[in-house]
């Protein structure tokens, strides 16, 4: 995800000279990025620091960043399952903190990034965060932190479920007689095309489904299998998201929220 963010920031016109990257084991691609400050000392008071490490490494790197607390530097974390309280415990009182969860489509500028703050951001700091994250897609502000495990399970982990669906469709076509390459291409482009339709303004998933499901037709025959038991695909997806949300909640020490509020969406 760090690679996706850096690549999109540079493509969107953020000056390479303004970016300082700390990575003890930089990949080859990172060493080839021109203009950035790789493993050089940070400025005394950077505008913001993005923590993009693996979750198990967060506790290891926070002590080295404590000097940047106090309010002048915005602390932004995209480390899954690490709560705001962890960062507030490491930084001095008054430090502005954002916890965000972008998803994998950030690599193509089509992410959905849900975030929550500790309420200590200035208007300029919030604008900085939005500027950075809208480079990779759409930003959604959460009303409460305890909704993030659900968001992580749905939009964060969700691409993996879509990829699994593509694998399943491709495998089905192969087993029924299609050449492997053709079955794979049909499955991938079918899902990509449906995704583009859903990304259009005023898209209506239910309306699209109804429109393509003609009475007595081929789609209806397949849909009956999707809904073979009492709830079908809807029950499967609910159980999938719930399992992931519960696990995320366990990792972060948060509990699932029972009454999700309306979300404020900022379009790219």
C-alpha positions in Angstrom: 0.0 0.0 0.0 2.9 2.3 0.7 4.0 1.8 -2.9 0.5 2.6 -4.2 0.3 5.8 -2.2 3.8 7.0 -3.2 3.2 6.3 -6.9 -0.1 8.0 -7.0 1.1 11.1 -5.1 3.9 11.5 -7.6 1.6 11.0 -10.5 -0.8 13.6 -9.1 1.9 16.2 -9.0 3.1 16.1 -5.4 6.8 17.1 -5.6 9.2 14.2 -5.0 11.5 16.6 -3.1 8.8 17.0 -0.4 8.6 13.3 0.3 10.8 11.6 2.9 10.6 7.8 3.0 12.0 5.7 5.9 12.4 2.0 5.0 15.2 -0.1 6.5 15.0 -2.6 3.7 13.9 -0.6 0.6 12.8 -2.6 -2.4 14.6 -2.0 -5.8 11.7 0.0 -7.2 11.9 2.4 -4.2 15.6 3.0 -4.7 14.9 4.0 -8.3 12.4 6.7 -7.5 14.0 10.0 -8.4 13.9 13.0 -6.1 12.5 11.5 -2.9 14.6 11.6 0.3 15.1 7.9 1.1 16.2 7.1 4.6 17.4 10.7 5.2 16.5 12.5 8.4 13.0 13.9 8.6 12.5 17.7 8.8 12.1 19.1 12.3 8.4 19.4 11.9 7.0 17.7 8.8 3.4 18.4 7.8 2.5 14.8 8.1 3.8 11.3 8.7 2.1 8.3 7.1 2.7 5.1 9.0 2.4 2.4 6.3 4.2 -0.5 8.0 2.8 -4.0 8.6 0.6 -4.0 11.8 3.1 -6.1 13.8 5.8 -3.5 13.2 3.9 -0.5 14.4 4.9 -0.8 18.0 8.5 -1.1 17.0 8.6 2.1 15.0 6.5 4.4 17.1 9.1 5.2 19.8 11.4 6.7 17.0 8.5 9.1 16.0 7.5 10.4 19.4 9.4 13.6 19.0 6.9 14.6 16.2 4.0 14.8 18.6 2.4 17.9 20.0 0.3 19.3 17.2 2.5 20.5 14.4 2.7 17.2 12.6 -0.3 15.2 11.5 0.1 11.5 12.3 -1.6 9.2 9.7 -1.8 5.5 10.1 -3.0 2.9 7.5 -1.9 0.0 9.6 -4.9 -2.3 9.9 -6.4 -3.0 13.4 -4.3 -0.4 15.2 -6.6 1.9 17.2 -6.3 5.6 17.7 -5.6 5.0 21.4 -2.3 3.3 20.5 -1.0 6.4 18.7 -2.3 8.8 21.3 -0.4 6.8 24.0 2.9 7.2 22.2 2.6 10.9 21.2 2.2 13.9 23.4 -1.2 15.4 24.3 -2.7 17.4 21.4 -1.2 15.3 18.6 -3.6 15.1 15.6 -4.1 11.5 14.6 -5.9 9.9 11.6 -6.5 6.2 11.3 -7.4 5.2 7.7 -8.1 2.1 5.8 -7.5 2.4 2.0 -8.0 -0.8 0.0 -6.1 -2.5 -2.8 -7.7 -0.6 -5.7 -5.5 2.3 -4.6 -2.9 0.8 -7.0 -5.1 2.0 -9.9 -6.5 5.1 -8.3 -9.9 3.5 -7.4 -9.6 3.0 -3.7 -12.2 3.6 -1.1 -10.5 5.0 2.0 -12.5 5.0 5.3 -11.0 7.0 8.1 -11.5 8.3 11.6 -9.7 11.1 13.5 -9.1 11.8 17.2 -10.7 15.2 16.7 -7.5 17.3 17.1 -6.9 18.1 13.4 -6.8 21.7 12.2 -8.7 22.5 9.0 -5.4 22.6 7.1 -4.3 19.2 8.5 -7.6 17.6 7.5 -7.3 19.2 4.0 -3.8 17.7 3.8 -5.1 14.2 4.6 -7.9 14.5 2.1 -5.5 15.8 -0.5 -3.2 12.8 0.0 -5.9 10.1 0.1 -8.1 11.4 -2.8 -5.0 10.9 -5.0 -5.9 7.2 -4.7 -9.7 7.3 -4.9 -12.6 8.2 -2.7 -12.5 9.2 1.0 -15.2 8.3 3.5 -15.2 9.8 7.0 -16.5 7.5 9.7 -18.6 8.9 12.6 -17.1 6.3 15.1 -13.9 4.3 15.3 -15.8 1.1 16.2 -17.2 1.0 12.7 -13.8 0.4 11.2 -13.6 -3.3 11.7 -16.8 -3.6 9.6 -15.3 -1.3 7.0 -12.1 -3.3 7.0 -14.0 -6.5 6.5 -16.2 -5.1 3.7 -14.1 -2.8 1.6 -10.6 -3.6 2.9 -10.8 -7.3 2.5 -13.6 -7.2 -0.1 -11.3 -7.2 -3.1 -10.0 -10.6 -2.1 -13.6 -11.9 -2.2 -14.1 -10.4 -5.7 -10.9 -12.0 -6.9 -12.1 -15.4 -5.4 -15.3 -14.9 -7.4 -13.4 -14.3 -10.6 -11.4 -17.5 -9.9 -14.6 -19.4 -9.3 -16.2 -18.2 -12.6 -13.1 -19.0 -14.6 -12.9 -22.4 -13.1 -16.6 -23.1 -13.8 -16.1 -22.1 -17.4 -13.1 -24.4 -17.7 -14.8 -27.4 -16.2 -17.8 -26.9 -18.5 -15.5 -27.0 -21.6 -14.2 -23.5 -22.3 -10.4 -23.1 -23.1 -8.6 -22.0 -20.0 -7.4 -18.7 -21.4 -10.8 -17.8 -22.7 -12.6 -18.7 -19.6 -10.2 -16.6 -17.5 -10.5 -13.6 -19.9 -14.4 -13.8 -19.8 -14.5 -14.0 -16.1 -12.1 -11.1 -15.5 -13.6 -8.8 -18.0 -17.2 -9.6 -16.9 -16.3 -8.5 -13.3 -14.4 -5.5 -14.5 -17.2 -4.3 -16.7 -19.8 -4.8 -14.0 -17.6 -2.8 -11.6 -17.4 0.1 -14.1 -21.2 0.1 -14.3 -21.5 0.2 -10.5 -19.0 3.1 -10.4 -21.2 5.3 -12.4 -23.2 8.1 -10.7 -26.6 6.9 -9.5 -25.7 3.3 -10.1 -28.3 0.8 -8.8 -27.1 -2.7 -8.2 -30.5 -4.1 -7.6 -31.9 -2.4 -10.7 -29.1 -3.8 -12.8 -29.7 -7.3 -11.5 -33.4 -7.1 -12.2 -32.8 -5.7 -15.6 -30.5 -8.5 -16.7 -32.6 -11.3 -15.1 -35.4 -12.0 -17.6 -38.3 -14.1 -16.6 -37.6 -17.7 -17.5 -34.2 -16.8 -19.1 -30.7 -18.1 -18.6 -29.7 -15.5 -15.9 -32.8 -16.5 -13.8 -31.8 -20.1 -14.0 -28.4 -19.3 -12.7 -29.8 -16.9 -10.1 -31.9 -19.6 -8.7 -28.7 -21.5 -7.8 -27.3 -18.3 -6.2 -30.4 -18.3 -4.0 -30.6 -22.1 -3.6 -31.1 -22.0 0.2 -33.1 -19.5 2.3 -30.8 -16.6 1.8 -28.3 -17.8 -0.8 -25.5 -15.5 -1.7 -26.6 -12.7 0.6 -26.3 -15.0 3.6 -22.9 -16.2 2.5 -21.6 -12.7 2.0 -23.0 -11.6 5.4 -21.2 -14.5 7.2 -18.0 -13.7 5.3 -18.0 -10.0 6.2 -19.0 -10.8 9.8 -16.2 -13.3 10.3 -13.6 -10.8 9.0 -15.1 -7.9 11.0 -15.0 -10.0 14.2 -11.4 -10.9 13.6 -10.5 -7.3 12.9 -12.2 -6.3 16.1 -10.3 -8.9 18.1 -7.0 -7.6 16.7 -7.8 -4.0 17.5 -9.6 -4.6 20.8 -12.8 -3.1 19.4 -16.3 -4.5 19.3 -18.6 -4.5 16.4 -21.0 -1.5 16.3 -24.7 -2.5 16.1 -26.2 0.7 14.6 -24.0 2.1 11.8 -24.7 5.8 11.2 -24.8 7.5 7.8 -21.3 8.1 6.3 -20.0 11.3 4.8 -18.5 10.6 1.4 -15.9 12.9 -0.2 -15.5 12.1 -3.9 -12.2 12.2 -5.7 
